[in-house]
């Protein structure tokens, strides 16, 4: 499996499992999902993050997988050390 367009997702209902705030982080997650043959979609989305100056809005890469594979994907993300952008 690999990356697909979100409107061409064949895994049934898609659910957001992670949002990456940096390009390098998104590329590592793509490698992780490709290495585990996970079908996923990526969509550019806004998210809020706190800084010392308050809360700011940023753009990030949101990763979607099928509902059936969501827990598996969250587990491999945690095992790889990607917890900051996890969406439960």
N, C-alpha and C positions, 0 to 999 in steps of 0.2 A: 504494500500500500504506500501511498505518498500523499503529498499535498494536492488538494483539489479546491476548486472554487466553491464558496459556501453555498451557492445555489445549485451546485451539481453534486452535493454530498450524497453518497449512496448508502451511508450507514444508518438511515432512518433519521430520527430526530437528533439534531446536534445540540450540544451543550458546551458552554464556555468553561474551560478548566484552568486557563492561565492567561495572564497578560504580562508581556515582556516590555519593559520600559526602555531597553536599549537594543540596537540592531544586533550587536554581538551576542546578547542573551537570546534573542529570537533565533539566530542562526544555530546556536547550541541546542536549543529545544527542537528545532527542525531536525538536526542530526540525531538527537535522541529518539524522536518519534520515527524517523526513517529507519533507524537501526532496530527498532522493535516492530517494524512493519505496521505502523498505525496509520490509518487514513485520518487526515486532519485538514481543517480549513483555517486560514489566517485572515483576519479582518482588522483594519486599522480602526482603533477606537480611542476615545478619550477616557482618562482616569484621573482621579484626584490623589495627590500625595502631599503629606505634611513636610514642611521644611522649617528651618529656624525663623523664617519670615512669615510663616502662616501656611495656608493650604493653597496649592497651585494646581492648575489643570495641565495635563501632559497628554501626548499622543503615544499609544503603545500598540504592539502587535498582539491581538487577542487570538488565542488558539481554541478551536472548537473540535470536539470529537463526538462520536456517537454516544448516546446515553449508555449503551451497553458496555462501552469501553472506558467510561469516565473514571471509575474507581481504579482500574488498572493504570491509566495514564497518570492519575494523581500519585499513585504509589511509585511509579518509575521516576516521576518528577521529584518527589521527596527523596528517594534514594540517591538521585543525582545532585541533591543539594539545592533544588529550585523550589523554595517555599515562599519567598517574598511575594511573588505575584500569583500565588495559588488562589483559585476561586472555588469555594466549596458549594 
